[in-house]
Amino acid sequence: MLRALALLITLALPASAEEVVLGLSQTKVSITTNFDGSEIFIFGAVKRETEIPTGDPLQVIIAIQGPSEPLTVRRKEKRYGIWINTEAVEVDAAPSFYAVATSAPFADVLSATEDLRYKISIPRAIRSVGAPMEVADSQSFTDAVIRIRKANDLFQVHEGTIEFNEETLFRTSIAMPANLTEGVYSTRIFLTRSGKVVSEYETEIEVSKVGLERWLFTLSRQQPLLYGLLSLAIAIIAGWGASAIFTVLRRN
C-alpha cells in the first residue's frame, strides 16, 4: 500500500523541465608504470521539453570525486629546539581527489544553502564530525588538508572553465594527476538557475592499475613475504650491477 502511494506521488510530480545528457571521453583510467596523468573530457547537452526559460541564465557545475578515506591531521610546533606533534584532529572522510568546474564564478552559480545540501564545494566534500575539546581551531586542520592537496593537484577548482553555448551544449576538461588513488571516481553534473539545482546527473570513472603495476600491487597484498624477498633480490642485483660498472669505469 505504501509503495503504491509513493509511486502515485512520484507520477503526480512534474518532470524536470531541463535535464542533462552527458558524455565522457573515457570511463576508465589505467595506471601503468609510466602513467603521468590523464585528461578527462566531459561534454553534454541540456534536454528540454519547453523553450529556454527567460530570466536568470542556466549554469553548469561538474564535480569529480575520488574514493574517500579517513586521515589524521597533526600540528607540529617547535619546542626546545625540535619540532614535535602537539595536537591532532581525526578527519572522518576526505576525498583522495576532488575537482570542481563551473560555467561562472562559484558564488554566482550555487547558493550556500544548495552547497550544504548537495556538498559540492571542496570544504563540503570533507566530512569532519568532531574534534577534541582542547583543540580550539579545528577548522584550521581541515584547511591544511585542502591546502596540501591543492598543492599536489589532488584538489582543483576551475571557475568559469565550462564552455556553455546558448544554455544547451557544454564541455570542459579536467586534468587528473599521476598520483591517483585506485578506485571508483564519482562524476556529478548539476544544472543550476538562480543558485538552485534544477537537475542532477551522476556517472562513474574507474581508475585501476594494470600490467606490471597491478601484478606488483596484488603480490604485495596477497604474498607479502614473496614480495619482500623479490624486492630484496632486485636491490642486491642493482647494487652489484652498479658496483661492477663503477669498477670497470675506474680500471679504464
N, C-alpha and C positions, 0 to 999 in steps of 0.2 A: 504493500500500500504506500509506504513512504517513498520507495523507489519510483513508483508510478507518479506520485505527486511531484517529486523532484524533476522528473522528465517533462511533465506538463509545464512546470515553471520555466524550465530551460527553453522549451519551444515557444513560450509566450514572450520571452525577452527578445528585443530587436537585435538583429545581426549587426556586427560592426560594419560601419559604412566604408571603412578603409582598412585593408589588410595587407600584410607583407607577403610577397612572393620572392623567395630567396634563392641565391645561387652561390656556391663556393668554388674557388679554383681547385681545391683539393680537400678531401675529408680525412686524409691520413698523412701524417708526417713520420718519416722513417729516420731514426737516429743511427747513423753508421759511424765508423771510426774516423772518417774525415768530415763529419757533419759540422757545418759552420753557421747554421741558422736556416730559416726558411721564411718566405714571404707569402702570406695568405691574402688572396684577392677575394673580396666579398662584394657581390653585386646583387641587385634585386629591383623589384618594382612594387608599386602600390596598386592593389586591385580595388576598384571601386564599383559600387552598384549605382552611384549617382554622380553628378558633376562635382568638381572640386569645390568644397565649401568656401565661402568668402570670409574675410576676417583674418585672424592670425594665421600665418603660414604653418604648414606641416613641417616637422623636423624629424630627424633620424638619429638614433643612438645605437651603436654597436659595442657590445662588451664580450670579450673572450676571457674566460676564467679557467685556469689550470686546477689540478687537484689541490684541495685544501689540507693543511696539516697543522697540528698544534706545535708551538715552539715556546721556548723560554728566553725572554729578553733580559739581559743583565746590564746593570750600570756599573762602570768602573770609576773609581776615584783614586787619586794619588795621595797616599798616606805614608808617612815615614820614609819618603823617597821611592816607594814602589807602588805599582798600580794593582789594586785589589778589587774584587767584586763586592759591592756594598748592598745593592738592592736588586730584586728580581721580580718580574711580573710574568705570569703564565698567560699567553695568548691562546684562546681555545681553538681558533682556526684562522689561518691566513693562507690565501691562495699562493701557490708556488709561482704562478704567472697571472697577471691581470692587465688587460689593455682595454681602454675605452676610447672610442672615436665618436665625434659628433659632427653634425652639419652646421653648427653655430656654437658660440660660447656656451659652456655647460650650464651656466646660471640662467641662460635665456631659453634653453630647451627643456629644462626639468626643474620643477619646484622642489623645495626641501622636503615637503610632505610626501611627494611621489618618490623621491630618492629614499626616504625612510621606509617606504612600503616595498619598493622593488629592489633596494640595496644595489644600486648601480655604480655609484662613485666608489673610488678605492677605499676611503675610510669606512664606508658602509659594508664593503665586502669582507672586512676583517671583523671577526667576532671575538670580543674580549669581554666576558661577562663580569668578572670582578677582579679586584686586586687586593693585596694585603692592606690592612688598615694603616700600617705605618708608612705606606707609600702615598705621599700626598699628590703627586703629579703623575698618575698612572697613564694619562693620555700621552705624555711625552715618550713612553715606551712604544706605544703604537706608532707615533710619529717617526720614531727611529727605524722601525721596520719598514715603513713606507719610504723613508729617505734612502736607506741602504739598498732596497730592492729597485728603486728608481735608478740609482747609480749603476746597477748591474743590468739595466734594461728589462728587468723582470716585472716592473710596474710601469705602465705607459699611459699617458693621457694625450690624446690628439684632438684638440678642439678645432672645429671648423674644417676638418680634413675630408669629410664625406662630401663628394660631389652629388648634388641633388638637383636634377633638371626638371623644371616645371612641376615640382611636387609629385613626380611619377617614377622616374628612374634614379637610382642611387648606386654609388660604387665607392670603394675605398680599398686600401691595402694596409696590412698590419705586419710588421717585421717581428718574427719570433726568433729570439737569440739562440745561440748554440747550447747554452746551459739550461735546457728544458728538462723538466721532470716528466718521466713516463706516466701516461695515464690518459683519461678522457677529459678533453677541454670543452667546456660548455660555451656555446656561442649564442648570445641573445641579441635580438634586434627589436628595438622599440620605436614605434611611431608616436610622436607627441604633438599636441596642439595646445597652446596657451599654458605650457608647462605641465600638462596632464597626459598620461599614457592613454592612447586610444586603441593601440593594437600591440601585441607582443608575439614574437616567433622565436622558437628555440631549436637548435640543432647541435650536433657534436662533431668534434675533430679528434681523431685518435692519434696519439703520439706514442710510438713504441720503438724499442731497439730492434735492430735486425742484423743479420750476418754475424761477424766476429763479436760485436758489442753484445748481442743477445746471448751468444754462446758463453762468453766470459761472465756475464751477469747471472745466467742460470747456474753455471758451475760454482760461482761464489756462494750462491744461496743453497743449492742442493748438496754440494760436496765441498764444503769449506776446507777440509784437510787437503784434498787433491789440489784445490785452487792455490792454497798456501805453498804446497810443495812445487807446483808449477811456477809460481811467482819467484820462489827462491832459486829454482833452476835457471830461469831466464836471467835473473840478476847475476848469478855466478858466471853464466856463459857470456853475458855482456861485459862483465868486469874482466874476464880472461881475454876476451877479444880485444878490448881497449888496451890492455897491458901488452898483448902481443904486437899490436900495431905500433904502440909507442916504442917498444924495443927495437923493432925493425927500422923505424924512422931514426932512432938515436944511432944505430950502427951505420946508417948511410950518411 
